Amino acid sequence: MIFDRVKPLDAILAAAEKKALHRTLGAFQLMLFGIGCIIGTGIFVLTAAGAQKAGPGLMLAFVIAGAVCIVAALCYAEIAAMIPVSGSAYTYSYATMGELLAWTVGWALVLEYAIAASAVSVGWSGYFSGTILNEFFGIYLPQWLSAGPLALGGEPGGLINLPALVIALLVTGLLMIGTSESAKVNAILVAIKVTALTAFIGLTLTSAYFDPDRFNPFLPAGVFGGFGTGVGAVGAAATIFFAYVGFDAVSTAAEETKNPQRNVPIGLVGSLVFCTVFYILVAAGAIGTIGGQPIMGPNGIPFPAGSEELARQCALPAYADALVCSNEALAHVLRQIGFSGIGNMLGIAAFLALPSVILVLLFAQTRIFFVMSRDGLLPEVLSKVHPKWKTPHVVTAITGVVVAFGAAFLPVGQLADIANAGTLYAFLMVAVAVMLLRRRDPDRKRDFRTPMLWLVGPATILGCAFLFFNLPLDAMLVLPIWSMIGLVIYFGYGRSRSHLGRGVVEVVDEVAGEETLVPIHPPKD
């Protein structure tokens, strides 16, 4: 049977101690990690793409995505505190649904975090080129160095997004040095972002340019644009959903957390609640001051975000100042309403702070690879920890190169949609894992119990599935194609080398303090 390899929870917790990562993170740092990932991606980067899909209905899209995230976060909080090891949904699935499904989840998470990090790198590039180079130094990068190819949804004359490539590699280097050092830098950058966005909200919502009529029509593409179209309020919610993966990244850091049974739930729920309010207020300020109507195609449907067609429209003078065409949306809004100086300051804040988003996403992705390698499903060199830095430096370097490549050639809209394919699948599987563990292991200690799991669990599953089918069709197809590649690797390499499949589980002798290999009855194929 291919579904019989279910790893015992006790073995998962014991194995984590052999190649354990240094526990340095507290509840406050965890919450900052979540805020660092959530605030930044959706606001600084995806505001324009979301408005192109839903217009002013972007505000409703944040509510829809946030509602799904709330129920998902409640599921995450219970299982992350109960299983405080690296691996996130991958580890949770391993303990409930078996090795094969756990592999598919881990493989999807690898896609999610890597593509999301590439998307934010592209967003950072827009602020760097527009604010730092253009506004302050009067330097204009050649088009071929500042955007990807038009055929891939970039800009006319584009070839490679050099700033996006460079920032991805720089953040990779920082993350290799050490988690503790990265968390300290992240705390400073989160403070900068929150201050900048608070100023943005105050200036826009009280501005003389703010006009409620700009919200009409509120839903130019409707609430539901149709499955596979990726437009409308629900389509925009599907696109911006990956902006909420900060709470997922918190759970992947559980193995490096002090007192995880208490701190992980605080970090998860606290970061999500704090950030959702900012999403809605900033979106309202941006749309209310300069408008946020999408550019419509000849059939009355918005041009797809990140498409070649939209790139051509945005190159026309008629749409030069449109919110949906801006590469630095929030700074652009402030400049349009007479606050150029403050707009430039916000651009600097994004320039300084968006790398923290890339950092958290890379952090989470490398820890998924780390734990899959530790289980024998991937080459064990990937779980090698640097003797001085105490980080999985090999897999971090590999991931950084891949992320930099994606950032160099693809636009932010397409990257966001692709990332969501893996995100939504992983969140759905977490809800399934929580419900299975409640039934199979009801007596295990739970410091946080998901309230009304009979409702919250199914709501998470249905919500994630619904948003998945509202992604653009090509983005939906990414998940099965990526999964097929993963299955080839699993059956060709991982299944035969799996520690659990070989009947060996790594544990630690608590008395002697020695690491040992304990044989168990291997599952029969």
Buried (B, 14 or more C-beta within 10 A) or exposed (E): EEEEBBBBBEBBBBBBBBBBBBBBBBBBBBBBBBBBBBBBBBBBBBBBBBBBBBBBBBBBBBEBBBBBBBBBBBBBBBBBBBBBBBBBBBBBBBBBBBBBBBBBBBBBBBBBBBBBBBBBBBBBBBBBBBBBBBBEEEEEBEBBBBBBBBEBBBBEEBBBBBBBBBBBBBBBEBBBBBBBBBBEBBBEBBEBBBBBBEBBBEBBBEBEBBEEEBBEEBBBBBBBBBBBBBBBBBBBBBBBBBBBBBBBBBBBBBBBBEEBBBBBBBBBBBBBBBBBEBBBBBBBBBBBBBBBBBBBBEEEBBBBBBBBEBBEBBBEEEBEEBBBBBBBBBBBBBBBBEBEEBBBBBBBBBBBBBBBBBBBBBBBBBBBBBBBBBBBBBBBEBBBBBEEBBBBBBBBBBBBEBBBBBBBBBBBBBBBBBBBBBBBBBBBBBBBBBBBBBEEBEEEEBBBEBEEBEEBBBBBBBBBEBBBBBBBEEBBBBBEEBBEEBBEBBEEBBBEBBBBBBBBBBBBEEEEEEBEEEEBEEBEE
